[in-house]
Amino acid sequence: ETKILKKLFKFLQARNEVVTDSIETHYYKEWLVDAEERVVKRLVAYDTEQESVLEKSLFRLEEEEEHSNGDRDNVIEILKILHWYRQFDAERVGSEIDRMNCRALSDESLGHLERSAKIKGKQQRLIEEVLPGLVQSLNHSNDVEDRHLARVVVFKKDEKGLSRHNIKDIQAVLRDPPKARKVFSEEKWMDMFR
């Protein structure tokens, strides 16, 4: 549409330059100037519309990038917590092995038992206090994305409990498919020359 409008504008300018200023061409010259103004207004309106569409898309992409970065950070933190849990587990097992190698009910054996209990307490705090907040944040982010997708897309052949072998059969269909734009409606085309 922009290319056509620009060609039309160049054509009108070229015609305007060729036409002489005389009494016979006065109305024709006014019509050319008026047509140029209408084309310029249409170009400005079209550019504004395109800019609005681009701004909406850019805003959505920035929002998605922010959510994606937050989710990635949450997943990294969850993986760190699970790694620490595993490290504490290995430490606790090592302490239990050391306790088994000690004489029963000795001070050294009790020291290893206390150490195991402290490590188990750290593990419990990680799993009960820190991890749920991160998981809840990640679940909230997923729920927000699901709600957004539900407004935009319908998933065909998606069922609860679907096996991973059948995931390839799921189809995503836009709820409101984009409408094909016409370059010009007849009315708009005729309005340019009125």
Solvent accessible surface area in square Angstrom, and as a share of the most:
residue,aa,sasa,rsa
1,E,36,0.16
2,T,36,0.21
3,K,160,0.68
4,I,67,0.34
5,L,0,0.00
6,K,105,0.45
7,K,147,0.62
8,L,19,0.09
9,F,47,0.20
10,K,141,0.60
11,F,116,0.48
12,L,1,0.00
13,Q,72,0.32
14,A,51,0.40
15,R,94,0.34
16,N,26,0.13
17,E,148,0.66
18,V,107,0.61
19,V,20,0.12
20,T,94,0.54
21,D,126,0.65
22,S,43,0.28
23,I,158,0.80
24,E,148,0.66
25,T,36,0.21
26,H,93,0.42
27,Y,170,0.65
28,Y,82,0.31
29,K,46,0.20
30,E,88,0.39
31,W,82,0.29
32,L,1,0.01
33,V,63,0.36
34,D,56,0.29
35,A,1,0.01
36,E,27,0.12
37,E,92,0.41
38,R,53,0.19
39,V,1,0.00
40,V,64,0.37
41,K,139,0.59
42,R,50,0.18
43,L,27,0.13
44,V,90,0.51
45,A,49,0.38
46,Y,28,0.11
47,D,78,0.40
48,T,85,0.49
49,E,71,0.32
50,Q,63,0.28
51,E,102,0.46
52,S,50,0.33
53,V,81,0.47
54,L,118,0.59
55,E,103,0.46
56,K,148,0.63
57,S,55,0.35
58,L,102,0.51
59,F,132,0.55
60,R,65,0.24
61,L,118,0.59
62,E,95,0.43
63,E,60,0.27
64,E,51,0.23
65,E,106,0.48
66,E,127,0.57
67,H,74,0.33
68,S,60,0.38
69,N,55,0.28
70,G,33,0.32
71,D,36,0.19
72,R,131,0.48
73,D,79,0.41
74,N,23,0.12
75,V,62,0.36
76,I,74,0.37
77,E,64,0.29
78,I,23,0.12
79,L,105,0.52
80,K,91,0.38
81,I,1,0.01
82,L,83,0.41
83,H,82,0.37
84,W,116,0.41
85,Y,63,0.24
86,R,145,0.53
87,Q,88,0.39
88,F,44,0.18
89,D,46,0.24
90,A,66,0.51
91,E,76,0.34
92,R,61,0.22
93,V,79,0.45
94,G,30,0.29
95,S,0,0.00
96,E,49,0.22
97,I,97,0.49
98,D,59,0.31
99,R,69,0.25
100,M,145,0.65
101,N,120,0.61
102,C,27,0.16
103,R,187,0.68
104,A,83,0.65
105,L,160,0.80
106,S,15,0.10
107,D,125,0.65
108,E,110,0.50
109,S,8,0.05
110,L,84,0.42
111,G,37,0.36
112,H,35,0.16
113,L,80,0.40
114,E,110,0.49
115,R,103,0.38
116,S,6,0.04
117,A,64,0.50
118,K,141,0.60
119,I,8,0.04
120,K,74,0.31
121,G,25,0.24
122,K,89,0.38
123,Q,0,0.00
124,Q,71,0.31
125,R,125,0.46
126,L,19,0.10
127,I,58,0.29
128,E,111,0.50
129,E,118,0.53
130,V,70,0.40
131,L,26,0.13
132,P,62,0.39
133,G,42,0.41
134,L,34,0.17
135,V,57,0.33
136,Q,129,0.57
137,S,50,0.32
138,L,35,0.17
139,N,78,0.40
140,H,114,0.51
141,S,18,0.12
142,N,71,0.36
143,D,71,0.37
144,V,50,0.29
145,E,59,0.26
146,D,85,0.44
147,R,131,0.48
148,H,41,0.18
149,L,56,0.28
150,A,53,0.41
151,R,163,0.59
152,V,58,0.33
153,V,18,0.10
154,V,57,0.32
155,F,89,0.37
156,K,100,0.43
157,K,129,0.55
158,D,76,0.39
159,E,117,0.52
160,K,207,0.88
161,G,79,0.76
162,L,47,0.23
163,S,52,0.34
164,R,188,0.69
165,H,123,0.55
166,N,63,0.32
167,I,95,0.48
168,K,164,0.70
169,D,66,0.34
170,I,50,0.25
171,Q,92,0.41
172,A,69,0.54
173,V,62,0.36
174,L,84,0.42
175,R,126,0.46
176,D,127,0.66
177,P,90,0.57
178,P,112,0.70
179,K,182,0.77
180,A,102,0.79
181,R,130,0.47
182,K,161,0.68
183,V,76,0.44
184,F,35,0.15
185,S,48,0.31
186,E,149,0.67
187,E,131,0.59
188,K,93,0.39
189,W,96,0.34
190,M,98,0.44
191,D,64,0.33
192,M,8,0.04
193,F,59,0.25
194,R,173,0.63
